[in-house]
Amino acid sequence: MAAEGECLPLWGEENLYSDQNTRWKPISLTHVEYEEGDLLGKGLAWCSLTPVFILVGFGTLLLFRRELHTISFLAGILLNEAVNWVLKHLIREPRPCRGHSVVFSEYGMPSSHAQFMWFFSTYIVLFLYVRLHQSYTSTLLENMWKHLTAVGVFLLSMLVSYSRVYLRYHTTVQVAAGAAAGIPLGIVWFAIVQLALTPWFPMIAAWPICELFMVRDSTLIPNILWFEYTAARAEARTRHRKLGTKCQ
C-alpha cells in the first residue's frame, strides 16, 4: 500500500527522468493533458473524454424522453462510479509517475474511465441482444446495426482504456482492473433491471409523480423509434385533415 501523493514508475522507465521536463498541454476546461506536439496524444485525450460525452447524452435523453430503462441505465452507471470510488480508497494504489500538472484523484486502481466504459459497453450489448431481441429481426440485414453497435462500443472501450495508459494517467494493470470490475458489474446490473425492475415499470409509470413528469415505460414496444415516427406522422396527418376541414 502506497502513501497518498506517491507515484509508480512506468514499466521500463524506472531509471528515466526525462518525463520531468516534458511539457503537457491540457484540453481547455477538461484538464486532460497530452504531450505538446503529439497529434496521436491529442486525439486520445479527446477520446478519453468519452465518458463525459456519454453522461451529457444521458442528460439529454432524460430531459426529452424520460424513459424508465434509460433512468435505470443511468442509475447503474452512478452505482458503478460509487463502486470505483470505494475500490480506489480501499486499494489506494497511486497513479504512475508522469509529470502532469493537474490530477483530480491521486489513486489509480482501478481506472474509473476503463470501468465506466466497460460497464457501459457490456450493458449496451446485453440490452441489444436480450432486451431488444425480437423474432422478426432475424435476418442478417435487420440485425446488422446491432452487430455494428456491439463491435463499436467494445472498440471504443478498448480505445479509451488504451488512451489512459498512453497518456500516463494509469498503468496497464490499473486499466485491466477497471475492465475486470466494469464487465461483471454491467452484467449484474442488467440482470437486476431485466429480471427484478422491469416487471414493476408499468406500475411505476402509473405513479402520480411519474405522470406529472411524464415518465414512461416502453418495455412492450419493440422498436421505439419506428413507433414514435409512425405515431407522430399519423397525428400530424389527423391534425392536417382537421385543419383543412375547418378552413373549408
N, C-alpha and C positions, 0 to 999 in steps of 0.2 A: 504494500500500500504506500503510495507516494503522498507527500505533503502537498497541500494546495499551493499553487504557484510554480511548482517544478514542472519540467517537461521531459519527454522521452526523445532521445536521439533517433533519427530515422535510420533504418537498416542500411548499413554500408556507409553511413556518414558520421560515424562516431568521432572520427578524427578530423572532420572537415568543419571549418568555421567561416567559410565564405558566405553562409546564409546571413550572417550578422550584417553584412554590407549590402545585401540585396534590397533594392527599392521595391516596395509593394504598393500598388495603386488600387484604391477601393472603387467599386461602382457606387455612384452617388446615392445617398440615402439608404444604402444596404450594408456597407462596410464589409462586403465580400471582396477580398483582395486577391490580386494576381500580380505576377511579376511584370513590371513595366516593359512594354515592347513584346510581350508574349501573346500573340493572337490566339493561340490554342487555349492558353490560360484564361484569356478574356471570355472566350466562348464558353468554357467550362464554368467560369464564375457566374455567367448568366444562367447556365444550365442548373447550377446548384441552388438557384432561386426558385426552382420548380415548385417546391412545397408552398412558397408564398403565393405563387400564381394559382395553385390548386385551391388554397384557402379563399382567395379572392373569388374564384369561380363558385365555391360553395356558398359564399355570402350572397352572390348574385342569384344563385338557384333558390336559396331560402327566401330571398326577398320577392322573387317573381313567381315561384312555383309552390313553395310551402308544402312539400310532399313528405309524407312520413318516412319513406325509405331514405330520402336524402337527409332528413334530420337524424335518422338512426346512423347513417354512414358517418356524418359529421361527429356524432356523439362517440362513435368508435375511434375516430381519429384523435379526438381530445383525450379519450381514455388511453390510447396508445402513447400520446405525448406524456401523460402523467406517469405511466409505467417507465418510460425512458428516463424521466427526471429522477424517479426513485432508484432505478438501477445505477445511474451515474453517481448518485450520492451514497450508494452502498459500496460500489466498486472503487470509486474515487481514483481512477487511473487518469493521469494527466494527458493532455494532447502532446503531439510531437513538437520538438523544437523547430521553429520555422521563422521567427522574427517578425510575425505580423504585429501591426500596431494596435489593432482592436480585436479582442476576443471576448464574447459575451459570457462564455462558460469555460472555466478552467478544466473541467473534466471532459474526457472524450470517449469513455467506454460506457455504453455503446454509442455509435454515431446516431444522433437524432435524425439527421437527413436520411440516412440509409434506412433506419427503422420506419420513418414516415413513408418513404417511397415504396418499400416492400410490403408494408401493411396496405397501402393504397392499391398497389397493383394486384396483390392477392385477392383483396375484396372485390375489385373490379372484375377480375377474371371469373371468380365464383358467381358474381352477380350475372354476368353474361351467359354462362353455361348452365347455371342452375335456376336462377330467378327468371331469366328471360327464355328458358327452354320451351319451345313450342313444337308440336309435331309437324305443323305445316311449314316450318322453316328448316326443312331437312336437306334441301339441295345445296350444292357447293356454292352456287352464286348467291343464294339468300343468306348463307352463313359466313360468306367471305368477310363481311365487315366485322363480325365477331372475332374471327381469327386474326385479322389485321390489328384490331384494337388490342387483343390479348398480347400479341407479339410486340406491339408498340409500347404498351405500358411496362412490360418487362425490360425492353431495351432501354427505355427512359430511366427505369430504376437502376439499371447497371451503369448508365452514363452518369447519373447523379452520384452514385456511390464512388465511381472512379474519380469524379471531379473533386471529391472531398480528400482523396489521397493525393491526387496530382497537385492540388492547391495547398497541401500540407496542413490541413486542418485536422486530419485523423490518420492513424496508421491503418494498414490493411486489415489487421485483426479487429480493430475497433469498428470498421465498416462491415466486416463479416459478421461481427456480433450484432450489429444493428439489423442486418438482414435476418439473422437467426432468430431475433426477437420479433421482428415485424411480421414475418410469414406466419408463424403459428398463431400470433395474436389476430391477424386478419382472418384466418380460418375459424378460430373460436368465436370471434365477434360475428362473423357472417352466420355461423350456425345458431347463435343466440337470437339474432334478428330473424332469421328464416323460420326457425322452429318454435321459438318462445314468444317473440314480439309480434310477428306478422299476423297471427290469428287474432290478436287484440286490436289491430289497426282500425277495423270498421267501427268498433265501439269507441276507440279514442277519437276518431274523426268526428263522431257524433257528439262529443262533449261540447257544451256551450262555449267554452273558451276557444276550442279549435274552430268552431263555426264562426266565432267572432273574428278570428284572424285568418279565416278561410284556409285552414289546414286540411289537406285532402289525402285520401288513400287511393292509389291507383294499382293495387295489387292484382285485381282481376282484369286489368286492361293490358293485353299482351304487347301492343305497340302504341305507346302513349303519344308519340309524335304523329303517327297517322291518325289516331283518334282525335287529337286536338285539331289537326288540319282539316279533317272531314267535318268535324263539329262546327268549326269556325266558318268554313265555306258554306255549309248548309244554313247556318244562322244568317250569314251575310246575304244569301240569296233570298231567304224568307223576308228579311227586312227590306231588301230592294223591291221585292214584289209588293209589299205593303205600302212602301213609299210611292211606287208607281201607281197604285190603286188610288191613293189619296190625291195625287196630282191630277187625276183624270176628272 
